[in-house]
Amino acid sequence: MLTFEDCLGLSQLTEAEVAAISEHEHLPLLPALEFGAYLMRGPDGQVLVQHILIEDIRAAQERGDLVHAARLKQTLRHFIEEHAAKRPPAS
């Protein structure tokens, strides 16, 4: 049987990224992990996950939760750095 950590390792996402998807989509963590893994397999998956993170940041800022917004910004920064390194160079 696969654990959450096993699935996380296969998803190309971190737990913080999955938590942001969970928050955005109003899903429990495991379905959010499945959805995130599905997105990451698509051609625009990285862009879609970035949009989710950006929307979560804006929502946190609008409700005045600046600590959470700062954590989400760190998550976005890590996501971009991690996946930019794996992206093929533009032609």
TORKOL-4160 file (C-alpha; in steps of 0.2 Angstrom, whole numbers, padded with zeros to 4 digits, m for minus):
91
<pt num="1" X="0000" Y="0000" Z="0000"/>
<pt num="2" X="0006" Y="0017" Z="m0004"/>
<pt num="3" X="0008" Y="0030" Z="0009"/>
<pt num="4" X="0004" Y="0049" Z="0007"/>
<pt num="5" X="0023" Y="0051" Z="0007"/>
<pt num="6" X="0025" Y="0039" Z="m0007"/>
<pt num="7" X="0013" Y="0048" Z="m0017"/>
<pt num="8" X="0020" Y="0064" Z="m0013"/>
<pt num="9" X="0037" Y="0058" Z="m0019"/>
<pt num="10" X="0029" Y="0053" Z="m0036"/>
<pt num="11" X="0020" Y="0069" Z="m0038"/>
<pt num="12" X="0034" Y="0082" Z="m0041"/>
<pt num="13" X="0026" Y="0093" Z="m0027"/>
<pt num="14" X="0031" Y="0097" Z="m0010"/>
<pt num="15" X="0019" Y="0095" Z="0005"/>
<pt num="16" X="0017" Y="0114" Z="0006"/>
<pt num="17" X="0012" Y="0115" Z="m0013"/>
<pt num="18" X="m0001" Y="0101" Z="m0010"/>
<pt num="19" X="m0007" Y="0110" Z="0005"/>
<pt num="20" X="m0010" Y="0126" Z="m0006"/>
<pt num="21" X="m0019" Y="0116" Z="m0019"/>
<pt num="22" X="m0030" Y="0109" Z="m0005"/>
<pt num="23" X="m0034" Y="0126" Z="0002"/>
<pt num="24" X="m0037" Y="0133" Z="m0016"/>
<pt num="25" X="m0048" Y="0118" Z="m0021"/>
<pt num="26" X="m0056" Y="0115" Z="m0004"/>
<pt num="27" X="m0050" Y="0097" Z="m0005"/>
<pt num="28" X="m0043" Y="0086" Z="0009"/>
<pt num="29" X="m0024" Y="0083" Z="0007"/>
<pt num="30" X="m0025" Y="0066" Z="m0002"/>
<pt num="31" X="m0037" Y="0072" Z="m0016"/>
<pt num="32" X="m0027" Y="0088" Z="m0018"/>
<pt num="33" X="m0011" Y="0078" Z="m0020"/>
<pt num="34" X="m0019" Y="0067" Z="m0034"/>
<pt num="35" X="m0026" Y="0083" Z="m0042"/>
<pt num="36" X="m0009" Y="0092" Z="m0041"/>
<pt num="37" X="0000" Y="0076" Z="m0048"/>
<pt num="38" X="m0013" Y="0076" Z="m0062"/>
<pt num="39" X="m0009" Y="0094" Z="m0066"/>
<pt num="40" X="0009" Y="0092" Z="m0066"/>
<pt num="41" X="0008" Y="0078" Z="m0079"/>
<pt num="42" X="0000" Y="0090" Z="m0091"/>
<pt num="43" X="0009" Y="0102" Z="m0103"/>
<pt num="44" X="0003" Y="0118" Z="m0093"/>
<pt num="45" X="0004" Y="0110" Z="m0076"/>
<pt num="46" X="0018" Y="0120" Z="m0069"/>
<pt num="47" X="0009" Y="0136" Z="m0074"/>
<pt num="48" X="m0008" Y="0131" Z="m0067"/>
<pt num="49" X="0000" Y="0126" Z="m0050"/>
<pt num="50" X="0009" Y="0143" Z="m0050"/>
<pt num="51" X="m0008" Y="0152" Z="m0053"/>
<pt num="52" X="m0016" Y="0142" Z="m0039"/>
<pt num="53" X="m0002" Y="0148" Z="m0027"/>
<pt num="54" X="m0004" Y="0166" Z="m0033"/>
<pt num="55" X="m0022" Y="0166" Z="m0030"/>
<pt num="56" X="m0020" Y="0158" Z="m0013"/>
<pt num="57" X="m0007" Y="0172" Z="m0009"/>
<pt num="58" X="m0020" Y="0186" Z="m0015"/>
<pt num="59" X="m0034" Y="0178" Z="m0004"/>
<pt num="60" X="m0023" Y="0177" Z="0011"/>
<pt num="61" X="m0018" Y="0196" Z="0008"/>
<pt num="62" X="m0036" Y="0201" Z="0006"/>
<pt num="63" X="m0041" Y="0193" Z="0022"/>
<pt num="64" X="m0026" Y="0201" Z="0031"/>
<pt num="65" X="m0017" Y="0185" Z="0035"/>
<pt num="66" X="0000" Y="0191" Z="0030"/>
<pt num="67" X="0010" Y="0177" Z="0039"/>
<pt num="68" X="0001" Y="0164" Z="0028"/>
<pt num="69" X="0003" Y="0175" Z="0013"/>
<pt num="70" X="0022" Y="0176" Z="0016"/>
<pt num="71" X="0023" Y="0157" Z="0018"/>
<pt num="72" X="0014" Y="0155" Z="0002"/>
<pt num="73" X="0026" Y="0167" Z="m0006"/>
<pt num="74" X="0040" Y="0156" Z="0000"/>
<pt num="75" X="0031" Y="0140" Z="m0007"/>
<pt num="76" X="0029" Y="0149" Z="m0024"/>
<pt num="77" X="0047" Y="0154" Z="m0025"/>
<pt num="78" X="0053" Y="0137" Z="m0021"/>
<pt num="79" X="0041" Y="0129" Z="m0034"/>
<pt num="80" X="0047" Y="0141" Z="m0047"/>
<pt num="81" X="0066" Y="0138" Z="m0043"/>
<pt num="82" X="0063" Y="0119" Z="m0042"/>
<pt num="83" X="0053" Y="0118" Z="m0059"/>
<pt num="84" X="0063" Y="0131" Z="m0069"/>
<pt num="85" X="0078" Y="0120" Z="m0066"/>
<pt num="86" X="0069" Y="0105" Z="m0074"/>
<pt num="87" X="0061" Y="0115" Z="m0088"/>
<pt num="88" X="0069" Y="0112" Z="m0105"/>
<pt num="89" X="0077" Y="0127" Z="m0113"/>
<pt num="90" X="0066" Y="0138" Z="m0124"/>
<pt num="91" X="0070" Y="0136" Z="m0143"/>
